[in-house]
Amino acid sequence: MTPELGTARAADIPELVELLGILFTQEAELSPDPEKQRRALETILRDASRARIYVARDGEAIVAMAALHFTTSTAEGGRVAWFEDCIVRPEYRRQGIGKALLEYVIAQARAEGARRVMLLTDGDNARAQALYRKSGFRDSAMLAMRLKLR
């Protein structure tokens, strides 16, 4: 299957919430909350200067998604991006869709002038880590830490 890659629309939110539910069920530190996910997606889709949601479609169905969030790095002297929320529907996995979406998102980050793309992945998700390494990502000596405020 060759997916159609593009940007999510407001009408896609229900499918995106469903995909995030799958993702957050798989991740050790996160859990799904459809209302929180809906609110966040609405915020992202209202302001493309902050972030973008990219999708892979099989016809009208969204089969994968990923987010790219933008900020400014003093270390890089300009715009950088965080890659988040990459998920492929289980029945569509191992068909190259995740790789195609990742390459598309990296190309979009370049086109937006990002100097670096960073991501976090579960420590035990070897399959995702292998995909990221094949796309040029390297392990970082930086340690991810989290302080939950709410």
Buried (B, 14 or more C-beta within 10 A) or exposed (E): EEBEBEEBEEEBBEBBBBBBBEBBEEBEEEEBBEEEBBEBBEEBBEEEEEBBBBBBBBEEEBBBBBBBBBEEBEEEEEBBBBBBBBBBBEEBBEBBBBEBBBBBBBEBBEEBEBBEBBBEBEEEBEEBBEBBEEBEBEEEEEEEEEEEEE
